[in-house]
Amino acid sequence: GGAVGGSDLLGWRWAFGLESVCMVPVAAFCLVSPAVRMKGIGDEHGKRPSTNQEEGDALLDLETDAQTDVGNNAQRIRGNDRAQASKTTSATDFKSLVGNKTFLVALGGYVSYTACVGVYASWGPKAGYGIYADSLGSPQKSDLVFGAATAVAGVFGTLLGGVAVDFFPGSASGSGPGGKNSASVVPSLAVCAVSGFTAFAFLECAFNLNLSFESFLLTFFAGQVFLFCVQAPVNAAVLRAVKQHERPLACSLVTVCIHLLGDVPTPPLFGFVLERVTASNQSETKDNPNDWRVTLAWFTTALCFASFVWGIGAGYIWRLNGHSGDGEGGERPEDEQSDSRCLEEEVSVPFLADDDDDAAGSDRL
């Protein structure tokens, strides 16, 4: 994109045009490919009859939806109407997501996180050049250096975040005393909280300490790595926090919210605040390093807020699922039990059902 857009022969319009042409085969493939059956979504509008395996999955979804866990005594309320699993509407699914506390915790932190990412994506190279103009030499070189650092850190950080989530015992299978999947949401949120706060600390140090350019770049790169560590666990938390048939709507809602409330409004807001800071300090030059440092410091606190939301949410879910100070599986007050039921009812079965679960679902029919 940069090579095509910066070319004297072509230009930036050609970059978008060529990308559109390259995406035509992808769009055609999606158009002609048969629909992929998503687990947990009924086939009442499909052309083929459901199998015992599918009916077992639907019944498992109903039972998980009604599962409660009080101490070590698990109670399962079995649904007696299988059609209920496939006759949900977008309105009922949306209402369920709005009332899903675990989903809202993941989404709330994700919005704040994306707001900070949007600022660094739009203003990071400009801020770097405003602070280290002598070392970078030109805005074009600043774009290249920050772009390369972000690309490498993005790949490495995303992989590291996925490995970190899988490192926790029971995070992949969802096994744990608090319910199959509520236990798997907690490690995901915990990794998000730790990674987000670590990224906040590194980025604040990078832009607010008088470091040499080499030290700044190393600190900034470390902050970017931890920043992208959030990507895998936060998406895992979103998917594991909702029912199977709600996952498409949940992903769509997350995408809309993080952009509408996150990285769309914050870049222009950053520019507005930067102008106010520059005017209040009566800076003689447009790119005063201190103005950049102060404004970035304010907006980077969005990462700290996101980490706080994820951390408090993970601790709250962990506590309500039988890990309070009274000991594992101890009795909890009645008001906490009701809150725990609310959280546990909103947690779905795993992405891929185990063989034992499949057999159990068929046997119940």
C-alpha positions in Angstrom: 0.0 0.0 0.0 2.7 2.4 0.9 4.8 1.6 -2.2 1.8 2.0 -4.6 0.3 5.0 -2.8 3.7 6.8 -2.7 4.5 6.1 -6.4 4.5 9.0 -8.8 3.2 6.7 -11.5 0.1 5.3 -9.6 -1.0 7.0 -6.4 -3.1 6.3 -3.4 -6.3 5.7 -5.4 -4.6 2.8 -7.2 -3.8 1.2 -3.8 -7.5 1.0 -2.9 -8.5 -0.1 -6.4 -6.0 -2.9 -6.6 -7.0 -4.1 -3.1 -10.6 -4.2 -4.3 -9.7 -6.3 -7.3 -7.7 -8.8 -5.1 -10.7 -9.2 -2.9 -13.1 -10.2 -5.7 -12.2 -13.9 -5.5 -12.8 -13.9 -1.8 -16.2 -12.3 -2.2 -17.1 -14.8 -4.9 -16.0 -17.7 -2.8 -18.2 -16.5 0.1 -21.1 -16.0 -2.3 -21.1 -19.5 -3.9 -19.9 -21.6 -0.9 -22.6 -23.6 1.0 -23.6 -22.3 4.3 -21.5 -23.5 7.3 -23.6 -25.0 10.0 -22.7 -23.2 13.3 -22.8 -25.2 16.4 -25.8 -24.4 18.6 -27.9 -22.9 15.8 -31.0 -24.8 14.8 -31.8 -25.9 11.3 -35.5 -25.1 11.3 -35.0 -23.1 8.1 -32.5 -25.5 6.6 -33.1 -28.2 3.9 -31.7 -31.2 5.7 -33.2 -32.9 8.8 -31.4 -32.6 12.1 -29.5 -35.7 13.4 -29.4 -37.1 16.9 -26.0 -35.5 17.3 -27.4 -32.0 16.5 -30.4 -32.6 18.8 -28.0 -33.6 21.6 -26.0 -30.4 21.1 -29.2 -28.3 21.2 -30.3 -30.0 24.4 -26.8 -29.5 25.9 -27.2 -25.8 25.1 -30.5 -25.7 26.9 -29.1 -27.5 30.0 -26.1 -25.3 30.2 -28.3 -22.2 29.9 -30.2 -23.4 33.0 -27.2 -24.6 35.0 -26.6 -23.3 38.5 -23.8 -24.0 40.8 -24.0 -23.4 44.6 -20.9 -24.6 46.5 -20.1 -28.2 45.5 -23.8 -29.1 44.8 -24.5 -28.6 41.1 -28.2 -28.4 40.1 -29.3 -28.9 36.5 -32.7 -27.9 35.3 -33.4 -29.8 32.1 -35.4 -28.1 29.3 -38.4 -30.0 28.1 -38.9 -28.2 24.9 -36.1 -28.6 22.3 -37.6 -26.1 19.9 -36.8 -23.3 22.4 -33.1 -23.6 21.4 -33.8 -22.9 17.7 -36.7 -20.4 17.9 -34.8 -17.5 19.3 -34.9 -14.2 17.6 -32.3 -11.4 17.2 -34.3 -9.3 19.7 -34.2 -12.1 22.4 -30.6 -12.7 21.7 -29.8 -9.0 22.0 -31.7 -8.8 25.3 -29.8 -11.8 26.6 -26.4 -10.3 25.6 -27.3 -6.9 27.3 -28.1 -8.8 30.5 -25.0 -11.0 30.3 -22.6 -9.5 32.9 -19.6 -11.6 31.8 -20.0 -10.4 28.2 -20.4 -6.8 29.2 -17.2 -7.0 31.3 -15.3 -8.3 28.2 -16.9 -5.7 25.9 -16.4 -2.7 28.3 -12.7 -3.3 28.6 -12.4 -4.0 24.9 -14.0 -0.6 24.0 -11.6 1.3 26.3 -8.6 -0.8 25.0 -9.6 -0.1 21.3 -10.0 3.6 22.1 -6.3 3.7 23.1 -5.2 1.6 20.1 -7.0 4.0 17.8 -5.0 6.9 19.2 -1.6 5.2 18.8 -2.5 4.0 15.3 -3.4 7.5 14.1 -1.1 9.7 16.1 1.8 7.4 17.2 4.1 8.1 14.3 3.3 11.8 14.5 4.0 11.9 18.2 7.2 10.0 17.8 8.4 12.5 15.2 7.2 15.4 17.4 9.4 14.1 20.2 12.3 12.6 18.4 12.5 14.7 15.2 16.2 14.9 15.3 16.7 11.1 15.4 14.0 10.3 12.9 14.8 13.0 10.4 11.5 13.1 8.5 7.8 12.1 9.0 8.1 9.5 6.3 10.9 7.7 8.2 8.8 8.0 11.4 5.9 6.2 9.6 8.2 3.5 8.5 9.9 2.9 11.8 6.6 2.9 13.8 4.8 0.8 11.2 7.5 -1.8 11.2 7.7 -1.9 15.0 3.9 -2.3 15.2 3.7 -5.0 12.6 6.4 -7.2 14.3 5.0 -6.5 17.8 1.5 -7.3 16.6 2.4 -10.8 15.3 4.6 -11.7 18.3 2.2 -10.2 20.8 -0.9 -11.9 19.4 0.8 -15.3 19.5 2.1 -14.7 23.0 -1.4 -13.8 24.2 -2.8 -17.0 22.9 -0.1 -19.1 24.5 -0.6 -17.3 27.8 -4.2 -18.2 27.9 -3.6 -21.8 27.0 -0.9 -21.9 29.8 -3.6 -21.7 32.5 -4.9 -25.1 33.6 -8.4 -25.7 32.4 -8.6 -22.7 30.2 -9.0 -24.6 27.0 -11.3 -27.3 28.2 -13.2 -25.0 30.5 -12.9 -27.4 33.5 -13.1 -25.9 36.9 -15.1 -25.9 40.1 -17.1 -22.9 39.0 -18.7 -24.4 35.9 -17.3 -25.7 32.7 -16.9 -22.4 30.8 -17.1 -19.8 33.5 -13.7 -21.1 34.7 -12.3 -20.6 31.2 -13.4 -17.0 30.9 -11.5 -16.0 34.0 -8.0 -16.8 32.6 -8.8 -14.9 29.4 -9.9 -11.8 31.4 -6.9 -12.2 33.7 -4.4 -12.3 30.8 -6.2 -9.2 29.3 -5.9 -7.3 32.6 -2.2 -8.1 33.2 -1.2 -7.5 29.5 -3.1 -4.3 29.3 -1.7 -2.9 32.5 1.9 -3.9 31.5 1.4 -2.2 28.1 0.1 0.9 29.9 3.3 1.0 32.0 5.7 0.5 29.1 4.0 3.1 26.8 3.8 5.7 29.6 7.5 5.2 30.3 8.4 5.3 26.6 6.7 8.7 25.9 7.1 10.4 29.2 10.6 9.6 30.3 13.5 11.5 28.7 15.0 8.4 27.0 17.4 8.1 24.2 15.8 7.2 20.9 17.1 3.7 21.0 15.8 3.2 24.6 12.5 4.8 23.6 12.1 2.4 20.6 12.8 -0.7 22.7 10.4 0.4 25.4 7.8 1.3 22.9 8.2 -2.1 21.2 7.7 -3.9 24.5 4.6 -1.9 25.2 3.2 -2.8 21.7 3.9 -6.5 22.3 1.9 -6.5 25.5 -0.7 -4.3 23.9 -1.4 -7.0 21.2 -1.3 -9.8 23.8 -4.9 -8.8 24.5 -6.2 -9.7 21.1 -6.5 -13.5 21.5 -7.8 -13.7 25.1 -10.3 -10.9 24.7 -12.0 -12.6 21.7 -11.9 -15.9 23.5 -13.5 -14.3 26.5 -16.3 -12.9 24.4 -17.1 -16.2 22.7 -16.9 -18.2 25.9 -19.1 -15.8 27.7 -22.2 -16.2 25.5 -24.5 -19.0 24.4 -23.6 -20.9 21.2 -26.4 -19.5 19.1 -25.6 -15.9 20.3 -22.0 -16.0 19.1 -22.6 -14.5 15.7 -24.6 -11.6 17.1 -22.1 -11.1 20.0 -19.2 -10.8 17.5 -21.1 -8.4 15.4 -22.1 -6.3 18.4 -18.5 -6.3 19.7 -17.2 -5.1 16.3 -19.7 -2.2 16.1 -19.1 -1.1 19.7 -15.3 -1.1 19.7 -15.3 1.0 16.6 -18.2 3.3 17.3 -17.2 4.0 20.8 -13.5 3.2 20.6 -11.1 3.9 17.7 -13.5 6.1 15.7 -14.1 9.0 18.1 -10.7 9.0 19.9 -8.3 10.1 17.1 -10.2 13.4 16.4 -10.7 13.9 20.1 -6.9 13.5 20.6 -6.3 16.2 18.0 -8.8 18.5 19.7 -7.2 18.0 23.1 -3.7 18.4 21.6 -4.7 21.8 20.2 -6.1 22.9 23.6 -2.9 21.7 25.4 -0.7 23.6 22.9 -2.8 26.7 23.3 -2.8 26.6 27.1 0.9 26.1 27.2 1.5 28.8 24.7 4.0 26.7 22.9 6.2 28.5 20.4 6.4 25.5 18.1 3.6 23.3 16.7 5.3 20.0 17.6 6.4 20.8 21.2 7.5 17.4 22.7 5.9 18.2 26.1 2.5 18.8 24.5 2.7 15.4 22.9 3.8 13.7 26.1 1.0 15.2 28.2 -1.7 14.4 25.7 -0.6 10.8 25.1 -0.3 10.3 28.8 -4.0 11.2 29.2 -5.2 8.9 26.5 -3.0 6.0 27.5 -4.9 5.9 30.7 -7.7 4.2 28.7 -5.5 1.1 28.9 -5.4 1.3 32.6 -9.2 1.6 32.8 -9.6 -1.4 30.5 -7.3 -3.5 32.7 -9.2 -2.4 35.8 -12.5 -3.5 34.2 -11.1 -6.9 33.1 -9.3 -7.5 36.4 -12.3 -6.6 38.6 -14.5 -8.7 36.4 -12.3 -11.7 36.5 -12.0 -11.5 40.2 -15.7 -11.1 40.7 -16.5 -14.2 38.5 -13.8 -16.2 40.2 -15.2 -15.3 43.6 -18.8 -16.1 42.8 -17.8 -19.5 41.4 -16.6 -20.8 44.7 -13.2 -19.3 45.2 -13.8 -16.9 48.0 -11.7 -16.6 51.1 -13.7 -19.2 53.0 -12.2 -21.9 50.9 -12.9 -23.6 47.6 -16.5 -24.6 47.2 -17.6 -23.0 50.5 -21.1 -21.7 51.1 -21.9 -18.3 49.9 -24.5 -15.8 51.0 -27.8 -16.0 49.3 -27.4 -12.7 47.4 -24.1 -13.9 46.0 -25.6 -17.2 45.0 -28.2 -15.4 43.0 -25.6 -13.3 41.2 -23.5 -16.4 40.5 -26.5 -18.1 39.0 -26.9 -15.1 36.7 -23.3 -15.3 35.6 -23.2 -19.1 35.2 -26.5 -19.2 33.2 -24.9 -16.9 30.6 -21.9 -19.2 30.0 -22.2 -21.6 27.1 -20.8 -25.0 26.4 -17.3 -25.3 24.9 -16.4 -24.5 21.3 -15.9 -28.2 20.4 -17.9 -30.6 22.5 -16.0 -33.5 23.9 -16.9 -37.0 22.8 -18.3 -37.7 26.3 -20.5 -34.7 26.1 -21.8 -35.7 22.6 -22.6 -39.1 23.8 -24.3 -37.8 26.9 -26.4 -35.4 24.8 -27.6 -38.2 22.6 -28.3 -40.5 25.5 -30.5 -37.9 27.1 -32.8 -37.8 24.1 
